[in-house]
Amino acid sequence: MGEGGGGRAGGTRPRPVRRPGAEPPAWARALAAGDDAGFFGPGSAVWAVHGALPTLVAGIRALLLQTLHPGAMAGVHDHSRYREDPLGRLDGTIRWVATTSFGDRRAATEVCAFVSRLHERVEGTYVDARGVERDYSANDAALLRWVHDAFTEAFIGAHEIWGGPIPGGPDRYVREWAQVGRLMGVADPPTTVAQLRGEMDAFLADAKPDERVAEAVRFIRRPGLPGLTGRAYPILFGGAVASLDPHYRELLGLRRPWWPAITFTRVLLWAATRVLGRMSPSERNARARIARLERESAAGGERNPSPDRTAGT
């Protein structure tokens, strides 16, 4: 399940780890278009978190956490093609995160509506932790809230370990990202870290680690990614596992790696930053859009001076 839904709203696939000098995908270049600064903008907590490389670990954390809800896990098991096309599912999520974070408001709203339409087909039944068979739909209020909460916790948790300062602190990130939760249909999402983690604890009281969860975790551990991404992935996975709350690791049947995974991940992210730069193509294009809008606004002011400016001429 998850926000990406395994689908792609057209365009060229991005690479999970961008090659130096590689041409950004068409959807990332399209972020330079648009009519406003988006829901967040420069100086926001969302830009600080989602524009930083710890998102590489946060995505793995989010996938691991999302498996712990039996309804979400049933949706992934029954409908997702993650085994046959792991990059496709990952790419769809990357596009969704980048567009909602850095796109203008229209683009962010449209990509959320697209994912919601994909979710209309994701439904079925599952057996909960008490042995009761229940219906599920990816657009159910409870599942939408769980996916939003797990995503938010994963990203803020990874950034707190490997990222830099967050403008306004972690609570501001949770409060800002709640806007995208609303676009996805989450009613009254949490707006503080305390609320977020309280909801996570309540959800996990009904967690049901079973063979489906174990199967998903095995796949997330070794998804068979190609090239440089595949060589870096074991370090990122180890960092993601080490960064989880011990209770989450226990539910997932995972042990903290014996090697210094937090430190190795920090070194890898530092090296990746040196190679790729500190600013993602998505943020660069968003900044280009905002600069264009500011120029157009200034030019409009020059063409249409206010009465005060022309008084006495």
Secondary structure, 3 states (H helix, E strand, C coil): CCCCCCCCCCCCCCCCCCCCCCCCCHHHHHHHCCCCCCCCCCCCHHHHHHCCCCHHHHHHHHHHHHCCCHHHHHHHHHHCCCCCCHHHHHHHHHHHHHHHHHCCHHHHHHHHHHHHHHHCCCEEEEECCCCCEEEEECCCHHHHHHHHHHHHHHHHHHHHHHCCCCCCHHHHHHHHHHHHHHHCCCCCCCCCHHHHHHHHHHHHCCCCCCHHHHHHHHHHHCCCCCHHHHHHHHHHHHHHHHHCCHHHHHHHCCCCCCCCHHHHHHHHHHHHHHHHCCCCHHHHHHHHHHHHHHHHHHHHHHHCCCHHHHCCC
